[in-house]
Amino acid sequence: MDHRIQPGVGFSRLLRRGGGCHGVQQTCGAVERITPSARRARRAVMIGGATRRRDSRERTTMGLSFPNKSRAFDATRRAVRFWGHDSAMEVAFFITEDALKCVEPQMRFDEAGLLRAFDSHRDLICATAAKVYKRRRKGSYDLVGSDF
């Protein structure tokens, strides 16, 4: 049996392939016995309260969240910039002056007015940003009037 280390094959997989170590996995120095039912449970994914097997090609994603409450006015773009997070990736969003006008028709068109309109409708703006992010993945996103 060939026990050479191969690229992309982790140490725990190497232990499982060994003749005398069948069904044993070592993770960070600790050795644990992996039973077939435990192996199936690791492959299962909870979805809507029911478990199902995950297809090997399927990617699991965390949702887009907006834990960072900061925002900034970008004078060059005449937009408010804010950030969302998808797992460890930070995603930049810009909501344009026209889009804020659709959300808050009575807003003033200065920096304070744009930021106040953004703060007043943060939940709606973040929900719209999540929809736009879901449709297309790219570096930064501009929210325009037609998105609302």
C-alpha positions as CSV (number, residue, x, y, z in Angstrom):
1,M,0.0,0.0,0.0
2,D,1.4,3.4,-1.0
3,H,1.7,5.8,2.0
4,R,3.3,8.8,0.3
5,I,1.9,12.2,1.1
6,Q,0.1,13.5,-1.9
7,P,-0.8,17.2,-2.6
8,G,-4.4,18.0,-1.4
9,V,-4.5,14.9,0.8
10,G,-4.7,15.9,4.5
11,F,-3.0,14.2,7.4
12,S,-6.3,12.9,8.7
13,R,-7.0,11.2,5.3
14,L,-3.6,9.6,5.3
15,L,-4.3,7.9,8.7
16,R,-7.6,6.6,7.4
17,R,-6.0,5.0,4.4
18,G,-3.4,3.2,6.5
19,G,-4.1,-0.6,6.9
20,G,-4.0,-0.7,10.8
21,C,-5.6,2.7,11.3
22,H,-8.8,2.2,9.3
23,G,-11.6,4.4,10.7
24,V,-9.3,6.5,12.9
25,Q,-8.9,10.2,12.3
26,Q,-6.3,12.5,13.9
27,T,-7.1,16.2,14.2
28,C,-4.7,18.6,15.9
29,G,-3.0,15.8,17.8
30,A,-6.1,14.2,19.1
31,V,-7.2,10.8,17.8
32,E,-10.9,10.0,17.5
33,R,-12.7,7.0,16.2
34,I,-15.0,7.8,13.2
35,T,-17.9,5.4,12.9
36,P,-19.9,5.2,9.7
37,S,-22.9,6.9,11.4
38,A,-20.7,9.8,12.6
39,R,-19.2,10.1,9.1
40,R,-22.8,10.4,7.7
41,A,-23.7,12.9,10.3
42,R,-20.7,15.1,9.3
43,R,-21.8,15.0,5.7
44,A,-25.4,15.9,6.5
45,V,-26.4,19.6,6.5
46,M,-29.3,21.1,8.5
47,I,-31.7,22.8,6.2
48,G,-35.1,24.0,7.5
49,G,-35.1,21.6,10.4
50,A,-34.5,18.5,8.2
51,T,-31.2,16.9,7.3
52,R,-30.1,16.0,3.9
53,R,-26.9,14.9,2.3
54,R,-24.8,17.6,0.7
55,D,-23.8,17.2,-2.9
56,S,-20.0,17.3,-3.3
57,R,-20.4,20.2,-5.8
58,E,-22.7,22.2,-3.5
59,R,-21.2,25.2,-1.7
60,T,-22.5,26.3,1.6
61,T,-22.7,30.1,2.1
62,M,-23.2,32.3,5.1
63,G,-25.6,35.0,4.3
64,L,-24.7,38.6,3.8
65,S,-24.8,40.6,7.1
66,F,-24.3,44.2,8.1
67,P,-22.7,44.2,11.6
68,N,-20.7,47.3,10.9
69,K,-23.0,50.3,11.4
70,S,-20.6,52.8,10.0
71,R,-21.2,54.7,6.8
72,A,-19.5,57.5,5.0
73,F,-20.4,60.1,2.4
74,D,-18.4,59.8,-0.8
75,A,-18.4,63.3,-2.4
76,T,-16.9,62.1,-5.7
77,R,-19.8,59.6,-6.3
78,R,-22.4,61.7,-4.5
79,A,-23.3,58.5,-2.6
80,V,-23.3,57.0,0.9
81,R,-20.8,54.1,1.3
82,F,-21.5,51.2,3.7
83,W,-20.2,47.7,4.2
84,G,-21.6,44.2,4.5
85,H,-19.9,41.0,5.3
86,D,-20.3,37.6,3.7
87,S,-18.3,35.2,5.9
88,A,-14.8,36.7,6.1
89,M,-15.2,38.9,3.0
90,E,-16.0,42.6,3.3
91,V,-18.3,43.9,0.6
92,A,-18.7,47.6,-0.3
93,F,-22.0,49.1,-1.2
94,F,-22.8,52.6,-2.5
95,I,-26.3,54.0,-2.4
96,T,-26.6,56.9,-4.8
97,E,-28.2,60.3,-4.2
98,D,-31.1,59.4,-6.6
99,A,-31.8,56.1,-4.8
100,L,-31.9,57.9,-1.4
101,K,-34.3,60.4,-3.0
102,C,-36.6,57.5,-3.9
103,V,-36.5,56.3,-0.3
104,E,-36.7,59.7,1.4
105,P,-38.3,62.3,-1.0
106,Q,-38.0,65.2,1.5
107,M,-34.3,64.8,2.1
108,R,-31.8,67.6,1.7
109,F,-29.0,67.1,-0.9
110,D,-26.1,67.8,1.4
111,E,-23.9,65.4,3.3
112,A,-25.9,65.6,6.5
113,G,-29.2,65.1,4.6
114,L,-27.9,62.1,2.8
115,L,-26.5,60.4,5.9
116,R,-29.7,61.2,7.8
117,A,-31.8,59.6,5.1
118,F,-29.6,56.6,5.1
119,D,-29.8,56.2,8.9
120,S,-33.6,56.6,8.8
121,H,-34.0,53.8,6.3
122,R,-31.1,51.5,7.1
123,D,-33.2,48.3,7.3
124,L,-34.8,48.8,3.9
125,I,-31.4,49.7,2.4
126,C,-29.6,46.7,3.8
127,A,-32.4,44.4,2.7
128,T,-32.2,45.8,-0.8
129,A,-28.4,45.5,-0.8
130,A,-28.7,41.8,0.1
131,K,-31.0,41.3,-2.9
132,V,-28.6,43.1,-5.2
133,Y,-25.7,41.1,-3.8
134,K,-27.6,37.8,-4.4
135,R,-28.2,38.6,-8.1
136,R,-24.6,39.3,-9.0
137,R,-21.3,38.9,-7.3
138,K,-18.6,41.6,-7.9
139,G,-16.2,43.9,-6.0
140,S,-18.6,46.7,-5.1
141,Y,-22.3,47.4,-5.6
142,D,-24.2,50.6,-6.5
143,L,-27.8,50.7,-5.3
144,V,-29.8,52.9,-7.7
145,G,-33.4,54.1,-7.7
146,S,-34.7,51.1,-9.7
147,D,-33.5,48.7,-7.0
148,F,-36.1,50.1,-4.6
